Protein backbone atom coordinates (compact mmCIF):
# COMPACT_ATOMS: atom_id res chain seq x y z
CA UNK A 1 0.00 0.00 0.00
CA UNK A 2 1.56 3.38 -0.98
CA UNK A 3 2.34 5.58 2.06
CA UNK A 4 2.20 8.89 0.21
CA UNK A 5 -1.41 10.23 0.09
CA UNK A 6 -1.05 11.28 -3.52
CA UNK A 7 0.10 7.81 -4.48
CA UNK A 8 -2.83 6.26 -2.58
CA UNK A 9 -5.29 8.56 -4.38
CA UNK A 10 -3.71 7.65 -7.72
CA UNK A 11 -3.98 3.94 -6.88
CA UNK A 12 -7.65 4.25 -5.89
CA UNK A 13 -8.39 6.16 -9.09
CA UNK A 14 -6.70 3.51 -11.18
CA UNK A 15 -8.72 0.78 -9.48
CA UNK A 16 -12.06 2.58 -9.95
CA UNK A 17 -11.30 3.30 -13.61
CA UNK A 18 -10.43 -0.33 -14.25
CA UNK A 19 -13.63 -1.47 -12.53
CA UNK A 20 -15.70 0.95 -14.62
CA UNK A 21 -14.05 -0.30 -17.80
CA UNK A 22 -14.92 -3.88 -16.88
CA UNK A 23 -18.53 -2.98 -16.01
CA UNK A 24 -19.21 -0.98 -19.16
CA UNK A 25 -20.21 -3.16 -22.14
CA UNK A 26 -17.81 -2.93 -25.02
CA UNK A 27 -19.30 -1.35 -28.12
CA UNK A 28 -19.51 -3.91 -30.90
CA UNK A 29 -17.61 -2.88 -34.01
CA UNK A 30 -19.56 -1.94 -37.13
CA UNK A 31 -19.17 -4.60 -39.83
CA UNK A 32 -20.71 -5.27 -43.22
CA UNK A 33 -22.60 -8.24 -41.77
CA UNK A 34 -24.05 -6.13 -38.95
CA UNK A 35 -25.10 -3.45 -41.44
CA UNK A 36 -26.83 -6.11 -43.55
CA UNK A 37 -28.55 -7.57 -40.47
CA UNK A 38 -29.78 -4.14 -39.43
CA UNK A 39 -31.03 -3.30 -42.93
CA UNK A 40 -33.06 -6.51 -43.08
CA UNK A 41 -34.40 -5.81 -39.59
CA UNK A 42 -35.59 -2.37 -40.72
CA UNK A 43 -37.37 -3.87 -43.73
CA UNK A 44 -38.92 -6.74 -41.76
CA UNK A 45 -40.39 -4.41 -39.13
CA UNK A 46 -41.06 -1.20 -41.08
CA UNK A 47 -40.98 -2.10 -44.79
CA UNK A 48 -38.52 -1.26 -47.52
CA UNK A 49 -39.58 2.39 -47.70
CA UNK A 50 -38.11 2.90 -44.22
CA UNK A 51 -34.66 1.69 -45.27
CA UNK A 52 -32.19 4.59 -45.22
CA UNK A 53 -28.62 5.06 -44.12
CA UNK A 54 -29.98 6.88 -41.08
CA UNK A 55 -32.45 4.13 -40.08
CA UNK A 56 -29.74 1.48 -40.34
CA UNK A 57 -27.30 3.60 -38.34
CA UNK A 58 -29.92 4.22 -35.64
CA UNK A 59 -30.44 0.49 -35.20
CA UNK A 60 -26.69 0.09 -34.74
CA UNK A 61 -26.59 2.98 -32.24
CA UNK A 62 -24.25 5.02 -34.36
CA UNK A 63 -24.37 7.84 -36.91
CA UNK A 64 -24.74 7.46 -40.70
CA UNK A 65 -21.15 8.63 -41.20
CA UNK A 66 -19.91 5.48 -39.45
CA UNK A 67 -21.45 3.30 -42.15
CA UNK A 68 -19.48 4.86 -44.98
CA UNK A 69 -16.32 3.13 -43.82
CA UNK A 70 -17.98 -0.15 -44.81
CA UNK A 71 -20.55 0.59 -47.55
CA UNK A 72 -20.56 3.06 -50.42
CA UNK A 73 -24.20 4.17 -50.22
CA UNK A 74 -27.74 2.83 -49.88
CA UNK A 75 -27.50 1.12 -53.28
CA UNK A 76 -24.59 -0.83 -51.85
CA UNK A 77 -26.80 -1.90 -48.92
CA UNK A 78 -29.51 -2.95 -51.39
CA UNK A 79 -27.06 -5.27 -53.09
CA UNK A 80 -25.88 -6.66 -49.76
CA UNK A 81 -29.39 -7.53 -48.60
CA UNK A 82 -30.35 -9.20 -51.88
CA UNK A 83 -27.07 -11.08 -51.74
CA UNK A 84 -27.89 -12.25 -48.22
CA UNK A 85 -31.32 -13.52 -49.33
CA UNK A 86 -29.84 -15.25 -52.36
CA UNK A 87 -27.29 -16.90 -50.10
CA UNK A 88 -30.18 -18.77 -48.43
CA UNK A 89 -31.23 -20.48 -51.67
CA UNK A 90 -30.36 -24.14 -52.19
CA UNK A 91 -29.22 -24.79 -55.75
CA UNK A 92 -29.48 -28.40 -56.97
CA UNK A 93 -27.05 -30.25 -59.18
CA UNK A 94 -28.50 -29.71 -62.69
CA UNK A 95 -30.46 -32.73 -63.87
CA UNK A 96 -31.55 -33.01 -67.53
CA UNK A 97 -34.52 -35.17 -66.46
CA UNK A 98 -35.96 -32.84 -63.82
CA UNK A 99 -34.59 -29.43 -64.82
CA UNK A 100 -38.05 -27.85 -65.10
CA UNK A 101 -38.95 -28.84 -61.56
CA UNK A 102 -35.54 -27.66 -60.38
CA UNK A 103 -35.79 -24.18 -61.88
CA UNK A 104 -39.37 -23.79 -60.61
CA UNK A 105 -38.23 -24.70 -57.10
CA UNK A 106 -35.43 -22.12 -57.17
CA UNK A 107 -37.95 -19.45 -58.20
CA UNK A 108 -40.26 -20.48 -55.35
CA UNK A 109 -37.38 -20.27 -52.87
CA UNK A 110 -36.53 -16.77 -54.08
CA UNK A 111 -40.21 -15.77 -53.85
CA UNK A 112 -40.40 -16.92 -50.24
CA UNK A 113 -37.23 -15.03 -49.29
CA UNK A 114 -38.57 -11.81 -50.81
CA UNK A 115 -41.92 -12.19 -49.05
CA UNK A 116 -40.18 -12.29 -45.66
CA UNK A 117 -39.16 -8.64 -46.16
CA UNK A 118 -41.98 -6.34 -47.40
CA UNK A 119 -41.00 -4.49 -50.55
CA UNK A 120 -37.43 -5.80 -50.71
CA UNK A 121 -37.99 -6.81 -54.34
CA UNK A 122 -37.64 -3.12 -55.22
CA UNK A 123 -33.97 -3.39 -54.33
CA UNK A 124 -33.57 -6.41 -56.61
CA UNK A 125 -35.40 -4.81 -59.53
CA UNK A 126 -33.33 -1.63 -59.48
CA UNK A 127 -29.79 -2.89 -59.02
CA UNK A 128 -27.00 -3.84 -61.40
CA UNK A 129 -25.85 -7.25 -60.19
CA UNK A 130 -22.24 -7.61 -59.06
CA UNK A 131 -22.73 -9.36 -55.70
CA UNK A 132 -21.25 -12.86 -55.79
CA UNK A 133 -24.16 -14.44 -53.90
CA UNK A 134 -26.64 -13.08 -56.43
CA UNK A 135 -24.41 -14.16 -59.30
CA UNK A 136 -24.23 -17.63 -57.73
CA UNK A 137 -27.99 -17.97 -58.12
CA UNK A 138 -27.90 -16.67 -61.69
CA UNK A 139 -25.08 -19.08 -62.48
CA UNK A 140 -26.96 -21.98 -60.92
CA UNK A 141 -30.17 -21.19 -62.78
CA UNK A 142 -28.28 -20.90 -66.05
CA UNK A 143 -26.68 -24.30 -65.49
CA UNK A 144 -30.06 -25.89 -64.74
CA UNK A 145 -31.73 -24.52 -67.87
CA UNK A 146 -28.77 -25.38 -70.10
CA UNK A 147 -28.88 -28.93 -68.75
CA UNK A 148 -32.38 -29.14 -70.21
CA UNK A 149 -30.99 -28.56 -73.69
CA UNK A 150 -32.17 -24.95 -73.97
CA UNK A 151 -30.16 -22.69 -76.30
CA UNK A 152 -27.88 -20.30 -74.36
CA UNK A 153 -29.60 -17.12 -75.57
CA UNK A 154 -33.05 -18.45 -74.72
CA UNK A 155 -31.77 -19.64 -71.34
CA UNK A 156 -30.28 -16.23 -70.53
CA UNK A 157 -33.45 -14.32 -71.43
CA UNK A 158 -35.66 -16.84 -69.63
CA UNK A 159 -33.67 -16.44 -66.41
CA UNK A 160 -33.96 -12.65 -66.70
CA UNK A 161 -37.73 -13.00 -67.20
CA UNK A 162 -38.04 -15.30 -64.18
CA UNK A 163 -36.10 -12.92 -61.93
CA UNK A 164 -38.31 -10.05 -63.09
CA UNK A 165 -41.50 -12.00 -62.53
CA UNK A 166 -40.53 -13.14 -59.03
CA UNK A 167 -39.69 -9.53 -58.16
CA UNK A 168 -42.91 -8.13 -59.62
CA UNK A 169 -45.09 -10.82 -58.03
CA UNK A 170 -43.68 -10.35 -54.53
CA UNK A 171 -43.69 -6.57 -54.85
CA UNK A 172 -47.40 -6.59 -55.76
CA UNK A 173 -48.15 -8.63 -52.64
CA UNK A 174 -46.08 -6.27 -50.48
CA UNK A 175 -47.77 -3.17 -51.89
CA UNK A 176 -51.21 -4.71 -51.43
CA UNK A 177 -50.39 -5.62 -47.85
CA UNK A 178 -49.15 -2.09 -47.21
CA UNK A 179 -52.41 -0.60 -48.52
CA UNK A 180 -54.41 -2.91 -46.28
CA UNK A 181 -52.21 -2.34 -43.24
CA UNK A 182 -51.24 -5.99 -43.19
CA UNK A 183 -48.01 -7.92 -43.62
CA UNK A 184 -46.69 -10.34 -46.21
CA UNK A 185 -48.95 -13.04 -47.51
CA UNK A 186 -51.78 -11.99 -45.20
CA UNK A 187 -52.79 -9.73 -48.04
CA UNK A 188 -53.54 -12.59 -50.44
CA UNK A 189 -57.16 -12.07 -51.50
CA UNK A 190 -59.72 -13.73 -49.26
CA UNK A 191 -62.72 -15.61 -50.59
CA UNK A 192 -65.04 -12.82 -49.46
CA UNK A 193 -63.03 -10.20 -51.33
CA UNK A 194 -62.94 -12.41 -54.41
CA UNK A 195 -66.71 -12.92 -54.31
CA UNK A 196 -67.19 -9.17 -54.11
CA UNK A 197 -64.87 -8.65 -57.08
CA UNK A 198 -66.72 -11.28 -59.11
CA UNK A 199 -69.98 -9.51 -58.35
CA UNK A 200 -68.58 -6.17 -59.48
CA UNK A 201 -67.25 -7.68 -62.72
CA UNK A 202 -70.59 -9.34 -63.47
CA UNK A 203 -72.39 -6.03 -63.01
CA UNK A 204 -70.25 -4.17 -65.55
CA UNK A 205 -71.99 -2.86 -68.70
CA UNK A 206 -72.59 -5.88 -70.96
CA UNK A 207 -71.97 -3.97 -74.18
CA UNK A 208 -68.48 -2.85 -73.11
CA UNK A 209 -67.23 -5.76 -70.99
CA UNK A 210 -68.86 -8.97 -72.29
CA UNK A 211 -65.83 -11.22 -71.68
CA UNK A 212 -65.10 -9.79 -68.25
CA UNK A 213 -68.70 -10.45 -67.20
CA UNK A 214 -68.72 -13.92 -68.72
CA UNK A 215 -65.38 -15.01 -67.22
CA UNK A 216 -65.41 -13.12 -63.93
CA UNK A 217 -64.76 -16.34 -61.98
CA UNK A 218 -61.74 -17.26 -64.09
CA UNK A 219 -60.29 -13.74 -63.91
CA UNK A 220 -60.38 -13.76 -60.11
CA UNK A 221 -59.49 -17.42 -59.50
CA UNK A 222 -56.38 -18.68 -57.73
CA UNK A 223 -55.58 -19.63 -54.14
CA UNK A 224 -52.23 -19.27 -52.45
CA UNK A 225 -49.49 -19.10 -55.04
CA UNK A 226 -51.43 -20.84 -57.84
CA UNK A 227 -51.00 -17.87 -60.18
CA UNK A 228 -47.28 -17.79 -59.46
CA UNK A 229 -46.91 -21.50 -60.18
CA UNK A 230 -48.93 -21.12 -63.38
CA UNK A 231 -46.81 -18.27 -64.74
CA UNK A 232 -43.45 -19.83 -63.85
CA UNK A 233 -44.67 -23.09 -65.36
CA UNK A 234 -45.81 -21.29 -68.49
CA UNK A 235 -42.34 -19.83 -69.01
CA UNK A 236 -40.49 -23.03 -68.21
CA UNK A 237 -42.70 -25.36 -70.24
CA UNK A 238 -42.15 -23.28 -73.34
CA UNK A 239 -38.38 -23.59 -73.12
CA UNK A 240 -37.12 -26.43 -75.28
KOLMARKE-315763 format. One record per atom (N, C-alpha, C, O, CB): x, y, z. Coordinates in steps of 0.1 Angstrom, whole numbers, plus 5000, padded with zeros to 4 digits. Each point is the difference from the previous one (the first is absolute). Glycine has a CB too. Layout:
BEGIN
XYZ...
END
This chain:
BEGIN
500949885000499150125000500950125000500850025009497349865003501750224979500950124999499750085013498950015005501049994970501250065030499950085013499750144996499450075008502249785004498950204977499750144996498550014996499549934992502950105000496950075014498650024997499750024985499049954995500850165027501149964971499750024986500149874992499349974991501750265011500049685003500149874993498849915003499549934991503050095011497049995011498849935003498850044992499249924995501750055028498950164975498950064992500149954986499149964994500850245021501449804980500249954986499749864998499449954990502350225008498649755013499749854999498549985001499549924992502750035019497150124997498549995001499450034987499149934995501050125029500450064970499450054987500249894989499149974992501350275015500849704993500349904990499149885002499549944990502950145009497449885014499149895002498550034996499449914994502150025025498050194984498650034997499950014984498949964995500850165027501349934972499950014985500049864994499249984990502050245010499649695005500149874994498649935003499549934991503050065013497050035008498749935003498950064990499149924996501650055028499350164974499050064991500249944986499049984993500950235021501349774981500349954987499449864999499549964989502650185009498149785013499549864999498550005000499349914994502750015018497350174996498650005001499350054987498949954996501350095029500450064968499450054988500149904989501049954997499650295011498349744985500049904989500850064988499950124997497949795010503050014987500850054989499150024988499149924997502949965012498250234984499250024988500449914989501250004996498550245011499449694987500349914989500450084988499450104996499049735013502650124984500550074988499049994989499249904998503150065008497650154986499150004988500749914989501250024997497950215008500149684989500549914990499050004988498950045002502449825015499150094972499149984989498849915003498950034997503050014987498449855023499049915004499050065010498849984998502849834999498950275012499050075010499250104992498850025003502849945016499050114972499250104992498949924992498950054999503150104999498449744996499049924992498949955010498850004996503049934987498550025028499149955010499050125004498849985000502849855009498950284994499250125004499150044988498850035003503050045013498749934972499250044989498849914998498950044998503150054991498249785012498949904999499150015012498849984998502749874990499050195024499150025011499150124998498849995003502949915012498850214979499250114997498949964990498850045002503250125002498349774986499049964990499049915006498850024997502950014985498749875026499149915005499050065010498849965000502949874998498750285009499150065010499350124994498950045005502649875013499150164973499450134995499850014985499350094995501850015024499449804974499850004985501250074993500850075006496749934997502649974984501250044993500150164999501150055000498849744987498950275013500050154999500850065012500450124999497449874988502249945024500750065012501549985000500750055008497249915004502649974978501449974999500850124995499950044989499649725007501350305013500950114997501349985007500149915009498050254987502949915000501350005008499750035014500649955009500750114970497950045024499750055013499349895009500349985011499650264980499149695002499249905008500949885004499949955011498050134977503049895003501049895003500950045011500349925009499550004967500850205022500950055011499350015013500749965010500550174973497649915018499350015013499849875006500249995013498650204979501049705000499949875006501349955006500049925009498150034974503050105011501349965005500650095010501149995004499349914974498750205026500450105011501350084996500950015007498149845010500950194970501150084995499550114991498850014998502849795004499350274992499550104990500249954986500849914998499850275018498749884974500249964986501450004995500449924992497350165004503150025009501350014995500949885003500949974993498950275010499849695008500849885004499849894989500949914999498950155025499149944969499749894990500950014988500349904993497450095016502750134988500750034987501449945000500749994990498050215007501849755015501349935000499849864995501049934997499850215022498049814979499749864997499249994987500149904993500150045031498950164974499249994987500150134993500250115006498249735005501350164976500150124992498850095002500250125002501249754981497450075016498850085001498849905002500349885002500750304983497849875014498949915002499949904989499549885003499350315009501549844976500049904989500949885003499749894997499850304987501649845023500949905005499349915010500249885000501850274995497349915014499249925010498949914993499849895003500650295014499049884973499049934992500649874995499449895000499450324994502449805000500649884994500449905011500049884998500950264983499649915030500349915011498849925005500149885003501750285004497149914995498849935005499549894990499649905004499850315010500649834973499549904990501049895000499749884998499250304988502449855015501049895001499849915011500149884999501550274990498149915023499749925012498849904997500149885004500850305011498149874979498849924998500349894990499649885001498950315004502349844984500449904990500949905006500049884996499850294987500949875027500949905007499249895007500649895002501150295001497149845000499149905007499549904990499549905004499950275013500749854970499449914990500849884999501350004999497750194989500449695011500649884997500049974985498949984995500549935029501750084970500149974985500349854998501049955005499750294991498549694997500249864997501149984990500350094992497349865014502949934993500849954989499249994988499049935000502649955015498750194974499150004988499749864995500949924998500050304996497949755004499549874995499250014988499050065000501049855023500550044965499350014988498549945000499250044993503049954996497649925020498749935001499050095008498849994998502349795001499450295011499050085009500350155000499750065010500149735004500950264976500450145000498950105001500150105006501849834980496950035009498850105001499650015014499750115005499649834972500649945030499650015014501150075009499750075009499149714988502550204999501150065007499950164999500150075010501349724986498450264992500050144998498850065007500050115005501349874973497649955021498750055007500250015015499550095006499149814975502150005025500350005014500950125004499750065011500049694989501350284992500950115003499250135000500250085009501849804981497150135001499150124999499150025012499850105006500349884969499449905030499150005012500850045012499550075009499149764980502750125012500850035011500350155001499950075010501149714989499350284989500350144999498750085004500150105007501749864975497150005013498750065004499850015015499650105005499449824973501249975028499849995015501050095007499650055011499549714986502150254999501050095006499550144999500150085010501849764985497750204993499550144998498850035009499950115005501049884971498249925025498850025007500250025016499250055007499649824975502450085022500350025014500350155004499950045011501049734989499450314989500450145002499250094991500450014988502049915019496650144998499050084992500750104991500650095005497749875013501550024969500550104990501449984996500550084992497950075018502349754996501549994997500249974985501150034995499349895028498650034970500249984986500450134992500649994989497749825013501350305003500450134994501550014999500550064990497450055018502849855002501450005000500649914989500950044993499150015031499449834974500449914990499750054986500949984991498849835025499250254982499650054987500850124995500150034988497649885017502950165004500750134996501549995000500650104996497550025013502549764994501450005002500749934988499449924993500350085032501550044973500949944990500849895008500750035009499550184976499649665011500649905008501549984999500549984989497349905008502850135015501549975000500249915013501149945001499550284987498549775021500249925012500149864996499349944992499450225022502349774993500449864996498849915004499849904993502750155010496849985008498949915004498950004990499349904998501450135026499050094971499050014990500449934987499249934993500050295017502149814986500549934988500049855001499949934990501550285006498849745017500049865002498649944996500049894994501750135024497250054985498749954997499850014985499549914994499650175028501350034972499950014985500849894993499549944990500250315013501549735002500849894994499349875002500049924990502150215015497449845006499349875003498849984991499849894995501150125028498350104976498849994991500449984986499449924992499450235024502349924979500449984986500449864998499749944990501150305009500049705011500449864998498849904999500149914993502150155020496849974996498849915000499350004986499749904994500150145031500050094970499350014987500849944989499449944991499450265018502549834991500849944989500149855000500049934990501450285011498549735011499949865002498849944993500049884996501350145025497650064978498849964993500150014985499049974993499850105027502349974975500250004985499550134994499950014988499949755012500050355008499550134995501250074994501150005006497050015012501750064971501050084994500550115010499250065007499849894970502350085023500550105009499350135000499750065011502549834987497550174991499350134999498649995006499650095008501749974972498049835017498649995006500149975015499250055007500049864971501850025026500249985015500350135007499450025011501549754984500050314999500350135007498850095001499850065011502549924980496950034998498950095001498949945009499250085006501350004971499349795023499049945009500450025014499150035008500549794975501650175021500450035014499750145004499650035011502249794987498550274993499750145002498550025002499650085009502449994977497249875006498650015001499549945013499150065006500749934969500849905030499649945012500350095012499250015009501149764981500950295010500450095011499050125000499650045011502849894987497350124991499150114999498649975005499450075008501950024973498249795015498749965005499949985015499150045006500649854971501350045028500149985015500050135007499250025010502049764987499650324998500050135006498750074999499550055010502949964985497049994994498750074998498949935008499150075006501650004971499349805023498949935008500150035015499050035006501149794977501150175022500150035015499850145003499550045011502149774991498850284989499850145002498550045001499650085008502649974981497049895002498650024999499449965014499150075005500849904970500549915030499549965013500350095011499250045008501049734984501150285008500450095010499350135000499650065010502649844989497650164989499250124998498649995004499450095006502149974976497949825015498649985004499949995015499050055006500649834972501350055028500049995015500250135006499350035010501649744988499950324996500250135006498850084999499650075010502849924983496950014996498750074999499049955010499250085005501249954971499649845027499049955009500550005015499249965009500049904972502050195021500550015014500349865005500049985012498750224992501649714987500449865004501449974997500750094995496949845001502849955006501449964997500049874991499249915001501650195021500249904969500349894992498849934993499250074994502649905021498249904986498949934993498750015006499049954994502749894999498250235018498650025006499150084990498849995001502250015022499750074968499250084991499449914989499050054993502550145011498949694993499549924990498450005001499549985010502649884989497350174989498550025000499249895007500249884997500250254982498749915030499249915006498849964991499850064990500950045033498649794981498949964992498950105000499350024990501249755016499350305005499050115000500350114991499150054993500449895031501750104976500550114991499949964985499650084991501950005027498849794980499949954986498549994995499750044989502449835015497050095005498650004997499550144997499250024991500549785023500750304993499650134998500550054986499350074993500749985032501349914972500550044987499349944989499750064989502549975022497549844990499249934990498750074998499550024988501649765018498250265004498750075000500250134992499150044992500149855030501850194981500250124993500349984985499550084992501450025030499949804975500249974986498849964992499750054989502649885018496849995000498849964993499050114999499049984992501449795017499750344998499150114999500550114991499450114999499849835024501950034970500550104990499150014988499349914998503150055010497750154985499150014988500349894990501149984996498850275007499049684993500249884991500550044987500749924994497549975018501550234983500450034986501550045000500649994989497150095006502949965016501450045000500949895006501249994996498150245006500249685006500949905007499449865000499849945010501050255005498849764973499349874999500949895005499549915007499250174974502649925016500949895004500350015015500149895007500950104970499150135028500350015014498849955008500249935011501350274985497349835000498849965007499949844999499749945010499150284985501549734993499849864998501049915007499749905005499450164973502150005024501149925006500550065013501250005003499549924974498450145030500450075013500649905009501050035007497250134990501349725004500549905009501549964997500849995008496949924995502550074984501449964995501050125002501149975004497849884979500650275015500950125002500450025014501150065003497850044978500349855029500350025014500549885007500250005012498150184988501849714993500349875006501549995005500850084995497449814990502150025023501349975005500250025015499850105005501049984973499649815028500250005015501549995002500749944992497149955013502750165006501449995004500850064988499950114996499749695018501450124982500950044990499749934986500949974992500950075026496949934980499749934988500350084987500549944990497749945023501650254988500350084988501550014998500549994988497550155016502849865007501450004998500549874994500850004990499450155030499349744985500449874994499649994985500749944992499149965031499050154974499650004986500950084991500449954990497250025018502850154996500850084992501449954998500650004989498050195018502049775004501349944999500049874992500949984991499750115032498449834979499849884991499950034986500549934991498549965028500250224978499850044986501350044993500249964989497550125018503249995000501350044995500849874998500649994989499350245022500249694999500949895000499649894990500849954993499750095031498249944975499549894991500350044985500149914992498150035024501850194981500350044987501450024996500350054989497550065012503149855008501449994997500449864995499749905007500850285010500049814972500449874994501250014991500549904995497150035006
END
